[in-house]
Amino acid sequence: MRDMARSVAPYRSTPIFDERTLPAALGREHRTKPGVWGVVRVLEGELKLSYVDPPKVLIVSPDSPGLLLPNQSHFVEPVGTMRMQVEFYDQPPEL
């Protein structure tokens, strides 16, 4: 039987950013650390999440979070007005 008590919680989260407060570094190519998964959560609006290798672009919205794998190069770009946050996990998160 599947372990229903297992709950994966983030060990850290960024502050909530909007299109004006989003750090410039997140708009440039960067990567998650080895052994760290990230979940890009959009609270309002939309955000473009671009993976570098292999190239892929997702539109992240409140109903569709973006998953970042360990050591995965990526960058983000606001699509109009938005609010977002990134959660960090030390094991694969459930979306």
PDB file of N, CA, C and O in Angstrom:
ATOM      1  N   MET A   1       0.842  -1.185   0.000  1.00  0.00           N
ATOM      2  CA  MET A   1       0.000   0.000   0.000  1.00  0.00           C
ATOM      3  C   MET A   1       0.884   1.244   0.000  1.00  0.00           C
ATOM      4  O   MET A   1       1.923   1.273   0.660  1.00  0.00           O
ATOM      5  N   ARG A   2       0.489   2.224  -0.707  1.00  0.00           N
ATOM      6  CA  ARG A   2       1.257   3.473  -0.802  1.00  0.00           C
ATOM      7  C   ARG A   2       1.271   4.188   0.546  1.00  0.00           C
ATOM      8  O   ARG A   2       0.263   4.209   1.252  1.00  0.00           O
ATOM      9  N   ASP A   3       2.405   4.770   0.900  1.00  0.00           N
ATOM     10  CA  ASP A   3       2.554   5.476   2.175  1.00  0.00           C
ATOM     11  C   ASP A   3       1.857   6.825   2.095  1.00  0.00           C
ATOM     12  O   ASP A   3       2.412   7.784   1.558  1.00  0.00           O
ATOM     13  N   MET A   4       0.642   6.903   2.629  1.00  0.00           N
ATOM     14  CA  MET A   4      -0.142   8.129   2.568  1.00  0.00           C
ATOM     15  C   MET A   4       0.375   9.189   3.533  1.00  0.00           C
ATOM     16  O   MET A   4       0.051  10.368   3.387  1.00  0.00           O
ATOM     17  N   ALA A   5       1.179   8.784   4.522  1.00  0.00           N
ATOM     18  CA  ALA A   5       1.691   9.737   5.507  1.00  0.00           C
ATOM     19  C   ALA A   5       2.871  10.531   4.955  1.00  0.00           C
ATOM     20  O   ALA A   5       3.245  11.563   5.513  1.00  0.00           O
ATOM     21  N   ARG A   6       3.453  10.053   3.867  1.00  0.00           N
ATOM     22  CA  ARG A   6       4.614  10.734   3.288  1.00  0.00           C
ATOM     23  C   ARG A   6       4.192  12.077   2.710  1.00  0.00           C
ATOM     24  O   ARG A   6       3.318  12.156   1.846  1.00  0.00           O
ATOM     25  N   SER A   7       4.813  13.096   3.192  1.00  0.00           N
ATOM     26  CA  SER A   7       4.522  14.431   2.686  1.00  0.00           C
ATOM     27  C   SER A   7       5.838  15.148   2.461  1.00  0.00           C
ATOM     28  O   SER A   7       6.648  15.280   3.379  1.00  0.00           O
ATOM     29  N   VAL A   8       6.045  15.602   1.257  1.00  0.00           N
ATOM     30  CA  VAL A   8       7.272  16.301   0.923  1.00  0.00           C
ATOM     31  C   VAL A   8       7.011  17.795   1.052  1.00  0.00           C
ATOM     32  O   VAL A   8       6.137  18.348   0.385  1.00  0.00           O
ATOM     33  N   ALA A   9       7.785  18.439   1.924  1.00  0.00           N
ATOM     34  CA  ALA A   9       7.622  19.879   2.145  1.00  0.00           C
ATOM     35  C   ALA A   9       8.884  20.595   1.692  1.00  0.00           C
ATOM     36  O   ALA A   9       9.978  20.039   1.782  1.00  0.00           O
ATOM     37  N   PRO A  10       8.744  21.817   1.208  1.00  0.00           N
ATOM     38  CA  PRO A  10       9.938  22.569   0.816  1.00  0.00           C
ATOM     39  C   PRO A  10      10.777  22.909   2.048  1.00  0.00           C
ATOM     40  O   PRO A  10      10.241  23.168   3.125  1.00  0.00           O
ATOM     41  N   TYR A  11      12.098  22.904   1.873  1.00  0.00           N
ATOM     42  CA  TYR A  11      12.962  23.305   2.981  1.00  0.00           C
ATOM     43  C   TYR A  11      13.233  24.806   2.951  1.00  0.00           C
ATOM     44  O   TYR A  11      13.715  25.379   3.929  1.00  0.00           O
ATOM     45  N   ARG A  12      12.915  25.443   1.806  1.00  0.00           N
ATOM     46  CA  ARG A  12      13.101  26.886   1.684  1.00  0.00           C
ATOM     47  C   ARG A  12      12.252  27.390   0.531  1.00  0.00           C
ATOM     48  O   ARG A  12      11.993  26.668  -0.433  1.00  0.00           O
ATOM     49  N   SER A  13      11.825  28.636   0.643  1.00  0.00           N
ATOM     50  CA  SER A  13      11.079  29.296  -0.431  1.00  0.00           C
ATOM     51  C   SER A  13      11.627  30.705  -0.617  1.00  0.00           C
ATOM     52  O   SER A  13      12.111  31.327   0.329  1.00  0.00           O
ATOM     53  N   THR A  14      11.547  31.193  -1.837  1.00  0.00           N
ATOM     54  CA  THR A  14      11.930  32.584  -2.093  1.00  0.00           C
ATOM     55  C   THR A  14      10.816  33.494  -1.580  1.00  0.00           C
ATOM     56  O   THR A  14       9.713  33.030  -1.292  1.00  0.00           O
ATOM     57  N   PRO A  15      11.105  34.775  -1.468  1.00  0.00           N
ATOM     58  CA  PRO A  15      10.000  35.722  -1.248  1.00  0.00           C
ATOM     59  C   PRO A  15       9.062  35.673  -2.458  1.00  0.00           C
ATOM     60  O   PRO A  15       9.401  35.092  -3.489  1.00  0.00           O
ATOM     61  N   ILE A  16       7.905  36.273  -2.328  1.00  0.00           N
ATOM     62  CA  ILE A  16       6.987  36.398  -3.458  1.00  0.00           C
ATOM     63  C   ILE A  16       7.431  37.603  -4.284  1.00  0.00           C
ATOM     64  O   ILE A  16       7.582  38.710  -3.766  1.00  0.00           O
ATOM     65  N   PHE A  17       7.637  37.365  -5.577  1.00  0.00           N
ATOM     66  CA  PHE A  17       8.065  38.414  -6.504  1.00  0.00           C
ATOM     67  C   PHE A  17       6.923  38.731  -7.455  1.00  0.00           C
ATOM     68  O   PHE A  17       6.090  37.875  -7.753  1.00  0.00           O
ATOM     69  N   ASP A  18       6.894  39.979  -7.930  1.00  0.00           N
ATOM     70  CA  ASP A  18       5.984  40.329  -9.015  1.00  0.00           C
ATOM     71  C   ASP A  18       6.838  40.756 -10.207  1.00  0.00           C
ATOM     72  O   ASP A  18       8.064  40.661 -10.163  1.00  0.00           O
ATOM     73  N   GLU A  19       6.189  41.224 -11.271  1.00  0.00           N
ATOM     74  CA  GLU A  19       6.940  41.582 -12.486  1.00  0.00           C
ATOM     75  C   GLU A  19       7.922  42.727 -12.252  1.00  0.00           C
ATOM     76  O   GLU A  19       8.874  42.879 -13.016  1.00  0.00           O
ATOM     77  N   ARG A  20       7.713  43.527 -11.220  1.00  0.00           N
ATOM     78  CA  ARG A  20       8.627  44.643 -10.933  1.00  0.00           C
ATOM     79  C   ARG A  20       9.758  44.240  -9.983  1.00  0.00           C
ATOM     80  O   ARG A  20      10.858  44.786 -10.065  1.00  0.00           O
ATOM     81  N   THR A  21       9.495  43.288  -9.081  1.00  0.00           N
ATOM     82  CA  THR A  21      10.492  42.924  -8.064  1.00  0.00           C
ATOM     83  C   THR A  21      11.256  41.647  -8.406  1.00  0.00           C
ATOM     84  O   THR A  21      12.144  41.240  -7.657  1.00  0.00           O
ATOM     85  N   LEU A  22      10.923  41.016  -9.519  1.00  0.00           N
ATOM     86  CA  LEU A  22      11.619  39.793  -9.930  1.00  0.00           C
ATOM     87  C   LEU A  22      13.106  40.104 -10.119  1.00  0.00           C
ATOM     88  O   LEU A  22      13.450  40.964 -10.930  1.00  0.00           O
ATOM     89  N   PRO A  23      13.998  39.420  -9.383  1.00  0.00           N
ATOM     90  CA  PRO A  23      15.426  39.703  -9.530  1.00  0.00           C
ATOM     91  C   PRO A  23      15.920  39.460 -10.956  1.00  0.00           C
ATOM     92  O   PRO A  23      15.537  38.481 -11.596  1.00  0.00           O
ATOM     93  N   ALA A  24      16.762  40.348 -11.437  1.00  0.00           N
ATOM     94  CA  ALA A  24      17.308  40.227 -12.799  1.00  0.00           C
ATOM     95  C   ALA A  24      18.020  38.894 -12.993  1.00  0.00           C
ATOM     96  O   ALA A  24      18.005  38.344 -14.094  1.00  0.00           O
ATOM     97  N   ALA A  25      18.643  38.365 -11.940  1.00  0.00           N
ATOM     98  CA  ALA A  25      19.376  37.099 -12.039  1.00  0.00           C
ATOM     99  C   ALA A  25      18.460  35.941 -12.444  1.00  0.00           C
ATOM    100  O   ALA A  25      18.919  34.988 -13.075  1.00  0.00           O
ATOM    101  N   LEU A  26      17.185  36.008 -12.095  1.00  0.00           N
ATOM    102  CA  LEU A  26      16.266  34.931 -12.469  1.00  0.00           C
ATOM    103  C   LEU A  26      15.902  34.995 -13.941  1.00  0.00           C
ATOM    104  O   LEU A  26      15.425  34.010 -14.505  1.00  0.00           O
ATOM    105  N   GLY A  27      16.121  36.138 -14.570  1.00  0.00           N
ATOM    106  CA  GLY A  27      15.862  36.295 -15.992  1.00  0.00           C
ATOM    107  C   GLY A  27      17.044  35.904 -16.862  1.00  0.00           C
ATOM    108  O   GLY A  27      16.945  35.900 -18.089  1.00  0.00           O
ATOM    109  N   ARG A  28      18.164  35.574 -16.227  1.00  0.00           N
ATOM    110  CA  ARG A  28      19.350  35.088 -16.944  1.00  0.00           C
ATOM    111  C   ARG A  28      19.518  33.598 -16.652  1.00  0.00           C
ATOM    112  O   ARG A  28      19.007  33.088 -15.655  1.00  0.00           O
ATOM    113  N   GLU A  29      20.228  32.921 -17.521  1.00  0.00           N
ATOM    114  CA  GLU A  29      20.438  31.488 -17.321  1.00  0.00           C
ATOM    115  C   GLU A  29      21.109  31.230 -15.974  1.00  0.00           C
ATOM    116  O   GLU A  29      22.137  31.824 -15.649  1.00  0.00           O
ATOM    117  N   HIS A  30      20.512  30.344 -15.211  1.00  0.00           N
ATOM    118  CA  HIS A  30      21.077  29.883 -13.941  1.00  0.00           C
ATOM    119  C   HIS A  30      20.586  28.453 -13.734  1.00  0.00           C
ATOM    120  O   HIS A  30      19.793  27.949 -14.530  1.00  0.00           O
ATOM    121  N   ARG A  31      21.045  27.805 -12.682  1.00  0.00           N
ATOM    122  CA  ARG A  31      20.654  26.403 -12.496  1.00  0.00           C
ATOM    123  C   ARG A  31      20.398  26.102 -11.034  1.00  0.00           C
ATOM    124  O   ARG A  31      20.903  26.776 -10.136  1.00  0.00           O
ATOM    125  N   THR A  32      19.603  25.073 -10.825  1.00  0.00           N
ATOM    126  CA  THR A  32      19.404  24.571  -9.474  1.00  0.00           C
ATOM    127  C   THR A  32      20.677  23.842  -9.055  1.00  0.00           C
ATOM    128  O   THR A  32      21.467  23.420  -9.900  1.00  0.00           O
ATOM    129  N   LYS A  33      20.869  23.699  -7.759  1.00  0.00           N
ATOM    130  CA  LYS A  33      22.048  23.010  -7.242  1.00  0.00           C
ATOM    131  C   LYS A  33      21.865  21.495  -7.378  1.00  0.00           C
ATOM    132  O   LYS A  33      20.734  21.013  -7.453  1.00  0.00           O
ATOM    133  N   PRO A  34      22.970  20.743  -7.409  1.00  0.00           N
ATOM    134  CA  PRO A  34      22.843  19.284  -7.407  1.00  0.00           C
ATOM    135  C   PRO A  34      22.065  18.836  -6.164  1.00  0.00           C
ATOM    136  O   PRO A  34      22.297  19.341  -5.065  1.00  0.00           O
ATOM    137  N   GLY A  35      21.149  17.893  -6.345  1.00  0.00           N
ATOM    138  CA  GLY A  35      20.361  17.377  -5.234  1.00  0.00           C
ATOM    139  C   GLY A  35      19.206  18.266  -4.804  1.00  0.00           C
ATOM    140  O   GLY A  35      18.563  18.000  -3.789  1.00  0.00           O
ATOM    141  N   VAL A  36      18.935  19.332  -5.575  1.00  0.00           N
ATOM    142  CA  VAL A  36      17.854  20.259  -5.223  1.00  0.00           C
ATOM    143  C   VAL A  36      16.844  20.340  -6.368  1.00  0.00           C
ATOM    144  O   VAL A  36      17.198  20.598  -7.518  1.00  0.00           O
ATOM    145  N   TRP A  37      15.580  20.112  -6.017  1.00  0.00           N
ATOM    146  CA  TRP A  37      14.471  20.290  -6.949  1.00  0.00           C
ATOM    147  C   TRP A  37      13.813  21.624  -6.648  1.00  0.00           C
ATOM    148  O   TRP A  37      13.792  22.058  -5.496  1.00  0.00           O
ATOM    149  N   GLY A  38      13.282  22.273  -7.658  1.00  0.00           N
ATOM    150  CA  GLY A  38      12.561  23.523  -7.458  1.00  0.00           C
ATOM    151  C   GLY A  38      11.175  23.424  -8.065  1.00  0.00           C
ATOM    152  O   GLY A  38      10.958  22.724  -9.053  1.00  0.00           O
ATOM    153  N   VAL A  39      10.243  24.139  -7.454  1.00  0.00           N
ATOM    154  CA  VAL A  39       8.907  24.247  -8.024  1.00  0.00           C
ATOM    155  C   VAL A  39       8.610  25.733  -8.160  1.00  0.00           C
ATOM    156  O   VAL A  39       8.580  26.469  -7.174  1.00  0.00           O
ATOM    157  N   VAL A  40       8.390  26.160  -9.400  1.00  0.00           N
ATOM    158  CA  VAL A  40       8.025  27.539  -9.686  1.00  0.00           C
ATOM    159  C   VAL A  40       6.510  27.621  -9.561  1.00  0.00           C
ATOM    160  O   VAL A  40       5.779  26.997 -10.330  1.00  0.00           O
ATOM    161  N   ARG A  41       6.050  28.391  -8.594  1.00  0.00           N
ATOM    162  CA  ARG A  41       4.612  28.537  -8.350  1.00  0.00           C
ATOM    163  C   ARG A  41       4.189  29.962  -8.698  1.00  0.00           C
ATOM    164  O   ARG A  41       4.699  30.928  -8.131  1.00  0.00           O
ATOM    165  N   VAL A  42       3.268  30.079  -9.620  1.00  0.00           N
ATOM    166  CA  VAL A  42       2.711  31.383  -9.986  1.00  0.00           C
ATOM    167  C   VAL A  42       1.413  31.549  -9.204  1.00  0.00           C
ATOM    168  O   VAL A  42       0.517  30.709  -9.284  1.00  0.00           O
ATOM    169  N   LEU A  43       1.323  32.632  -8.452  1.00  0.00           N
ATOM    170  CA  LEU A  43       0.146  32.900  -7.631  1.00  0.00           C
ATOM    171  C   LEU A  43      -0.908  33.677  -8.407  1.00  0.00           C
ATOM    172  O   LEU A  43      -2.108  33.497  -8.200  1.00  0.00           O
ATOM    173  N   GLU A  44      -0.445  34.543  -9.304  1.00  0.00           N
ATOM    174  CA  GLU A  44      -1.337  35.333 -10.166  1.00  0.00           C
ATOM    175  C   GLU A  44      -0.651  35.543 -11.504  1.00  0.00           C
ATOM    176  O   GLU A  44       0.563  35.739 -11.557  1.00  0.00           O
ATOM    177  N   GLY A  45      -1.416  35.504 -12.584  1.00  0.00           N
ATOM    178  CA  GLY A  45      -0.858  35.774 -13.903  1.00  0.00           C
ATOM    179  C   GLY A  45      -0.142  34.586 -14.504  1.00  0.00           C
ATOM    180  O   GLY A  45      -0.482  33.434 -14.231  1.00  0.00           O
ATOM    181  N   GLU A  46       0.868  34.880 -15.336  1.00  0.00           N
ATOM    182  CA  GLU A  46       1.641  33.839 -16.018  1.00  0.00           C
ATOM    183  C   GLU A  46       3.112  34.214 -16.058  1.00  0.00           C
ATOM    184  O   GLU A  46       3.480  35.386 -15.979  1.00  0.00           O
ATOM    185  N   LEU A  47       3.946  33.183 -16.181  1.00  0.00           N
ATOM    186  CA  LEU A  47       5.395  33.329 -16.230  1.00  0.00           C
ATOM    187  C   LEU A  47       5.920  32.357 -17.271  1.00  0.00           C
ATOM    188  O   LEU A  47       5.497  31.201 -17.318  1.00  0.00           O
ATOM    189  N   LYS A  48       6.840  32.822 -18.105  1.00  0.00           N
ATOM    190  CA  LYS A  48       7.476  31.924 -19.079  1.00  0.00           C
ATOM    191  C   LYS A  48       8.707  31.307 -18.426  1.00  0.00           C
ATOM    192  O   LYS A  48       9.605  32.020 -17.978  1.00  0.00           O
ATOM    193  N   LEU A  49       8.743  29.976 -18.375  1.00  0.00           N
ATOM    194  CA  LEU A  49       9.877  29.224 -17.835  1.00  0.00           C
ATOM    195  C   LEU A  49      10.580  28.543 -19.000  1.00  0.00           C
ATOM    196  O   LEU A  49       9.993  27.713 -19.694  1.00  0.00           O
ATOM    197  N   SER A  50      11.854  28.907 -19.209  1.00  0.00           N
ATOM    198  CA  SER A  50      12.631  28.350 -20.322  1.00  0.00           C
ATOM    199  C   SER A  50      13.717  27.441 -19.782  1.00  0.00           C
ATOM    200  O   SER A  50      14.550  27.859 -18.978  1.00  0.00           O
ATOM    201  N   TYR A  51      13.702  26.186 -20.234  1.00  0.00           N
ATOM    202  CA  TYR A  51      14.767  25.236 -19.921  1.00  0.00           C
ATOM    203  C   TYR A  51      15.808  25.355 -21.030  1.00  0.00           C
ATOM    204  O   TYR A  51      15.460  25.554 -22.194  1.00  0.00           O
ATOM    205  N   VAL A  52      17.079  25.235 -20.671  1.00  0.00           N
ATOM    206  CA  VAL A  52      18.153  25.459 -21.633  1.00  0.00           C
ATOM    207  C   VAL A  52      18.544  24.193 -22.389  1.00  0.00           C
ATOM    208  O   VAL A  52      18.679  24.232 -23.612  1.00  0.00           O
ATOM    209  N   ASP A  53      18.729  23.065 -21.691  1.00  0.00           N
ATOM    210  CA  ASP A  53      19.220  21.845 -22.347  1.00  0.00           C
ATOM    211  C   ASP A  53      18.509  20.627 -21.791  1.00  0.00           C
ATOM    212  O   ASP A  53      18.791  20.224 -20.662  1.00  0.00           O
ATOM    213  N   PRO A  54      17.603  20.029 -22.536  1.00  0.00           N
ATOM    214  CA  PRO A  54      17.191  20.402 -23.883  1.00  0.00           C
ATOM    215  C   PRO A  54      16.262  21.616 -23.845  1.00  0.00           C
ATOM    216  O   PRO A  54      15.554  21.831 -22.861  1.00  0.00           O
ATOM    217  N   PRO A  55      16.269  22.397 -24.907  1.00  0.00           N
ATOM    218  CA  PRO A  55      15.444  23.604 -24.944  1.00  0.00           C
ATOM    219  C   PRO A  55      13.949  23.266 -24.871  1.00  0.00           C
ATOM    220  O   PRO A  55      13.455  22.394 -25.586  1.00  0.00           O
ATOM    221  N   LYS A  56      13.256  23.975 -23.996  1.00  0.00           N
ATOM    222  CA  LYS A  56      11.811  23.799 -23.847  1.00  0.00           C
ATOM    223  C   LYS A  56      11.276  25.029 -23.134  1.00  0.00           C
ATOM    224  O   LYS A  56      11.934  25.564 -22.242  1.00  0.00           O
ATOM    225  N   VAL A  57      10.097  25.481 -23.516  1.00  0.00           N
ATOM    226  CA  VAL A  57       9.464  26.643 -22.886  1.00  0.00           C
ATOM    227  C   VAL A  57       8.100  26.227 -22.363  1.00  0.00           C
ATOM    228  O   VAL A  57       7.312  25.602 -23.072  1.00  0.00           O
ATOM    229  N   LEU A  58       7.831  26.582 -21.114  1.00  0.00           N
ATOM    230  CA  LEU A  58       6.530  26.340 -20.499  1.00  0.00           C
ATOM    231  C   LEU A  58       5.924  27.666 -20.073  1.00  0.00           C
ATOM    232  O   LEU A  58       6.646  28.599 -19.720  1.00  0.00           O
ATOM    233  N   ILE A  59       4.620  27.751 -20.105  1.00  0.00           N
ATOM    234  CA  ILE A  59       3.921  28.876 -19.500  1.00  0.00           C
ATOM    235  C   ILE A  59       3.412  28.369 -18.156  1.00  0.00           C
ATOM    236  O   ILE A  59       2.588  27.457 -18.097  1.00  0.00           O
ATOM    237  N   VAL A  60       3.905  28.960 -17.090  1.00  0.00           N
ATOM    238  CA  VAL A  60       3.546  28.565 -15.733  1.00  0.00           C
ATOM    239  C   VAL A  60       2.424  29.485 -15.265  1.00  0.00           C
ATOM    240  O   VAL A  60       2.489  30.702 -15.437  1.00  0.00           O
ATOM    241  N   SER A  61       1.391  28.881 -14.668  1.00  0.00           N
ATOM    242  CA  SER A  61       0.226  29.628 -14.194  1.00  0.00           C
ATOM    243  C   SER A  61      -0.183  29.067 -12.830  1.00  0.00           C
ATOM    244  O   SER A  61       0.392  28.075 -12.381  1.00  0.00           O
ATOM    245  N   PRO A  62      -1.154  29.677 -12.170  1.00  0.00           N
ATOM    246  CA  PRO A  62      -1.579  29.154 -10.871  1.00  0.00           C
ATOM    247  C   PRO A  62      -1.999  27.684 -10.911  1.00  0.00           C
ATOM    248  O   PRO A  62      -1.824  26.971  -9.922  1.00  0.00           O
ATOM    249  N   ASP A  63      -2.546  27.222 -12.026  1.00  0.00           N
ATOM    250  CA  ASP A  63      -2.982  25.829 -12.150  1.00  0.00           C
ATOM    251  C   ASP A  63      -1.917  24.899 -12.706  1.00  0.00           C
ATOM    252  O   ASP A  63      -2.136  23.690 -12.792  1.00  0.00           O
ATOM    253  N   SER A  64      -0.770  25.443 -13.082  1.00  0.00           N
ATOM    254  CA  SER A  64       0.266  24.645 -13.742  1.00  0.00           C
ATOM    255  C   SER A  64       1.657  25.083 -13.287  1.00  0.00           C
ATOM    256  O   SER A  64       2.282  25.921 -13.936  1.00  0.00           O
ATOM    257  N   PRO A  65       2.158  24.513 -12.152  1.00  0.00           N
ATOM    258  CA  PRO A  65       3.490  24.891 -11.673  1.00  0.00           C
ATOM    259  C   PRO A  65       4.586  24.345 -12.590  1.00  0.00           C
ATOM    260  O   PRO A  65       4.351  23.442 -13.394  1.00  0.00           O
ATOM    261  N   GLY A  66       5.791  24.912 -12.452  1.00  0.00           N
ATOM    262  CA  GLY A  66       6.938  24.462 -13.235  1.00  0.00           C
ATOM    263  C   GLY A  66       7.912  23.709 -12.357  1.00  0.00           C
ATOM    264  O   GLY A  66       8.263  24.181 -11.275  1.00  0.00           O
ATOM    265  N   LEU A  67       8.356  22.541 -12.805  1.00  0.00           N
ATOM    266  CA  LEU A  67       9.296  21.711 -12.060  1.00  0.00           C
ATOM    267  C   LEU A  67      10.717  21.955 -12.548  1.00  0.00           C
ATOM    268  O   LEU A  67      10.980  21.969 -13.750  1.00  0.00           O
ATOM    269  N   LEU A  68      11.626  22.145 -11.601  1.00  0.00           N
ATOM    270  CA  LEU A  68      13.053  22.283 -11.897  1.00  0.00           C
ATOM    271  C   LEU A  68      13.770  21.077 -11.318  1.00  0.00           C
ATOM    272  O   LEU A  68      13.667  20.802 -10.123  1.00  0.00           O
ATOM    273  N   LEU A  69      14.488  20.364 -12.155  1.00  0.00           N
ATOM    274  CA  LEU A  69      15.257  19.210 -11.704  1.00  0.00           C
ATOM    275  C   LEU A  69      16.605  19.651 -11.160  1.00  0.00           C
ATOM    276  O   LEU A  69      17.053  20.760 -11.451  1.00  0.00           O
ATOM    277  N   PRO A  70      17.267  18.797 -10.367  1.00  0.00           N
ATOM    278  CA  PRO A  70      18.591  19.163  -9.870  1.00  0.00           C
ATOM    279  C   PRO A  70      19.553  19.510 -11.012  1.00  0.00           C
ATOM    280  O   PRO A  70      19.611  18.815 -12.027  1.00  0.00           O
ATOM    281  N   ASN A  71      20.292  20.581 -10.826  1.00  0.00           N
ATOM    282  CA  ASN A  71      21.332  21.015 -11.762  1.00  0.00           C
ATOM    283  C   ASN A  71      20.783  21.376 -13.151  1.00  0.00           C
ATOM    284  O   ASN A  71      21.509  21.285 -14.141  1.00  0.00           O
ATOM    285  N   GLN A  72      19.529  21.778 -13.231  1.00  0.00           N
ATOM    286  CA  GLN A  72      18.888  22.088 -14.509  1.00  0.00           C
ATOM    287  C   GLN A  72      18.987  23.586 -14.821  1.00  0.00           C
ATOM    288  O   GLN A  72      18.524  24.421 -14.043  1.00  0.00           O
ATOM    289  N   SER A  73      19.586  23.913 -15.950  1.00  0.00           N
ATOM    290  CA  SER A  73      19.698  25.305 -16.390  1.00  0.00           C
ATOM    291  C   SER A  73      18.349  25.809 -16.876  1.00  0.00           C
ATOM    292  O   SER A  73      17.624  25.108 -17.582  1.00  0.00           O
ATOM    293  N   HIS A  74      18.020  27.055 -16.480  1.00  0.00           N
ATOM    294  CA  HIS A  74      16.724  27.630 -16.829  1.00  0.00           C
ATOM    295  C   HIS A  74      16.765  29.133 -16.610  1.00  0.00           C
ATOM    296  O   HIS A  74      17.721  29.666 -16.047  1.00  0.00           O
ATOM    297  N   PHE A  75      15.712  29.810 -17.063  1.00  0.00           N
ATOM    298  CA  PHE A  75      15.502  31.225 -16.751  1.00  0.00           C
ATOM    299  C   PHE A  75      14.016  31.509 -16.893  1.00  0.00           C
ATOM    300  O   PHE A  75      13.285  30.739 -17.516  1.00  0.00           O
ATOM    301  N   VAL A  76      13.571  32.622 -16.311  1.00  0.00           N
ATOM    302  CA  VAL A  76      12.145  32.953 -16.336  1.00  0.00           C
ATOM    303  C   VAL A  76      11.936  34.356 -16.880  1.00  0.00           C
ATOM    304  O   VAL A  76      12.839  35.193 -16.870  1.00  0.00           O
ATOM    305  N   GLU A  77      10.711  34.589 -17.358  1.00  0.00           N
ATOM    306  CA  GLU A  77      10.334  35.902 -17.886  1.00  0.00           C
ATOM    307  C   GLU A  77       8.852  36.133 -17.584  1.00  0.00           C
ATOM    308  O   GLU A  77       8.015  35.300 -17.931  1.00  0.00           O
ATOM    309  N   PRO A  78       8.522  37.251 -16.945  1.00  0.00           N
ATOM    310  CA  PRO A  78       7.108  37.530 -16.686  1.00  0.00           C
ATOM    311  C   PRO A  78       6.324  37.680 -17.985  1.00  0.00           C
ATOM    312  O   PRO A  78       6.845  38.154 -18.994  1.00  0.00           O
ATOM    313  N   VAL A  79       5.060  37.266 -17.935  1.00  0.00           N
ATOM    314  CA  VAL A  79       4.147  37.477 -19.052  1.00  0.00           C
ATOM    315  C   VAL A  79       3.081  38.428 -18.508  1.00  0.00           C
ATOM    316  O   VAL A  79       2.027  37.997 -18.040  1.00  0.00           O
ATOM    317  N   GLY A  80       3.370  39.715 -18.578  1.00  0.00           N
ATOM    318  CA  GLY A  80       2.455  40.707 -18.019  1.00  0.00           C
ATOM    319  C   GLY A  80       2.526  40.745 -16.500  1.00  0.00           C
ATOM    320  O   GLY A  80       3.560  40.441 -15.905  1.00  0.00           O
ATOM    321  N   THR A  81       1.426  41.117 -15.887  1.00  0.00           N
ATOM    322  CA  THR A  81       1.346  41.214 -14.438  1.00  0.00           C
ATOM    323  C   THR A  81       1.319  39.819 -13.838  1.00  0.00           C
ATOM    324  O   THR A  81       0.550  38.962 -14.276  1.00  0.00           O
ATOM    325  N   MET A  82       2.161  39.591 -12.833  1.00  0.00           N
ATOM    326  CA  MET A  82       2.203  38.271 -12.213  1.00  0.00           C
ATOM    327  C   MET A  82       2.782  38.374 -10.804  1.00  0.00           C
ATOM    328  O   MET A  82       3.402  39.372 -10.438  1.00  0.00           O
ATOM    329  N   ARG A  83       2.564  37.320 -10.031  1.00  0.00           N
ATOM    330  CA  ARG A  83       3.194  37.120  -8.727  1.00  0.00           C
ATOM    331  C   ARG A  83       3.651  35.670  -8.684  1.00  0.00           C
ATOM    332  O   ARG A  83       2.896  34.769  -9.049  1.00  0.00           O
ATOM    333  N   MET A  84       4.890  35.439  -8.237  1.00  0.00           N
ATOM    334  CA  MET A  84       5.434  34.085  -8.242  1.00  0.00           C
ATOM    335  C   MET A  84       6.375  33.868  -7.067  1.00  0.00           C
ATOM    336  O   MET A  84       6.804  34.809  -6.398  1.00  0.00           O
ATOM    337  N   GLN A  85       6.682  32.590  -6.839  1.00  0.00           N
ATOM    338  CA  GLN A  85       7.587  32.171  -5.768  1.00  0.00           C
ATOM    339  C   GLN A  85       8.208  30.851  -6.198  1.00  0.00           C
ATOM    340  O   GLN A  85       7.600  30.093  -6.955  1.00  0.00           O
ATOM    341  N   VAL A  86       9.426  30.571  -5.716  1.00  0.00           N
ATOM    342  CA  VAL A  86      10.070  29.291  -5.982  1.00  0.00           C
ATOM    343  C   VAL A  86      10.244  28.562  -4.659  1.00  0.00           C
ATOM    344  O   VAL A  86      10.718  29.134  -3.677  1.00  0.00           O
ATOM    345  N   GLU A  87       9.853  27.283  -4.645  1.00  0.00           N
ATOM    346  CA  GLU A  87      10.049  26.428  -3.482  1.00  0.00           C
ATOM    347  C   GLU A  87      11.185  25.464  -3.793  1.00  0.00           C
ATOM    348  O   GLU A  87      11.324  25.010  -4.930  1.00  0.00           O
ATOM    349  N   PHE A  88      12.004  25.146  -2.780  1.00  0.00           N
ATOM    350  CA  PHE A  88      13.141  24.244  -2.953  1.00  0.00           C
ATOM    351  C   PHE A  88      12.959  22.995  -2.094  1.00  0.00           C
ATOM    352  O   PHE A  88      12.551  23.074  -0.935  1.00  0.00           O
ATOM    353  N   TYR A  89      13.268  21.847  -2.683  1.00  0.00           N
ATOM    354  CA  TYR A  89      13.079  20.541  -2.048  1.00  0.00           C
ATOM    355  C   TYR A  89      14.373  19.734  -2.115  1.00  0.00           C
ATOM    356  O   TYR A  89      15.183  19.917  -3.024  1.00  0.00           O
ATOM    357  N   ASP A  90      14.559  18.835  -1.138  1.00  0.00           N
ATOM    358  CA  ASP A  90      15.727  17.954  -1.156  1.00  0.00           C
ATOM    359  C   ASP A  90      15.383  16.550  -1.643  1.00  0.00           C
ATOM    360  O   ASP A  90      16.204  15.637  -1.561  1.00  0.00           O
ATOM    361  N   GLN A  91      14.166  16.386  -2.148  1.00  0.00           N
ATOM    362  CA  GLN A  91      13.715  15.156  -2.786  1.00  0.00           C
ATOM    363  C   GLN A  91      12.634  15.536  -3.791  1.00  0.00           C
ATOM    364  O   GLN A  91      12.100  16.644  -3.735  1.00  0.00           O
ATOM    365  N   PRO A  92      12.308  14.632  -4.710  1.00  0.00           N
ATOM    366  CA  PRO A  92      11.319  14.992  -5.742  1.00  0.00           C
ATOM    367  C   PRO A  92       9.995  15.416  -5.119  1.00  0.00           C
ATOM    368  O   PRO A  92       9.418  14.673  -4.325  1.00  0.00           O
ATOM    369  N   PRO A  93       9.508  16.605  -5.471  1.00  0.00           N
ATOM    370  CA  PRO A  93       8.234  17.090  -4.912  1.00  0.00           C
ATOM    371  C   PRO A  93       7.045  16.540  -5.678  1.00  0.00           C
ATOM    372  O   PRO A  93       7.170  16.095  -6.818  1.00  0.00           O
ATOM    373  N   GLU A  94       5.892  16.579  -5.031  1.00  0.00           N
ATOM    374  CA  GLU A  94       4.638  16.241  -5.706  1.00  0.00           C
ATOM    375  C   GLU A  94       4.029  17.551  -6.195  1.00  0.00           C
ATOM    376  O   GLU A  94       3.932  18.517  -5.437  1.00  0.00           O
ATOM    377  N   LEU A  95       3.624  17.581  -7.443  1.00  0.00           N
ATOM    378  CA  LEU A  95       3.023  18.791  -8.003  1.00  0.00           C
ATOM    379  C   LEU A  95       1.516  18.728  -7.945  1.00  0.00           C
ATOM    380  O   LEU A  95       0.842  19.664  -8.375  1.00  0.00           O
TER     381      LEU A  95
END
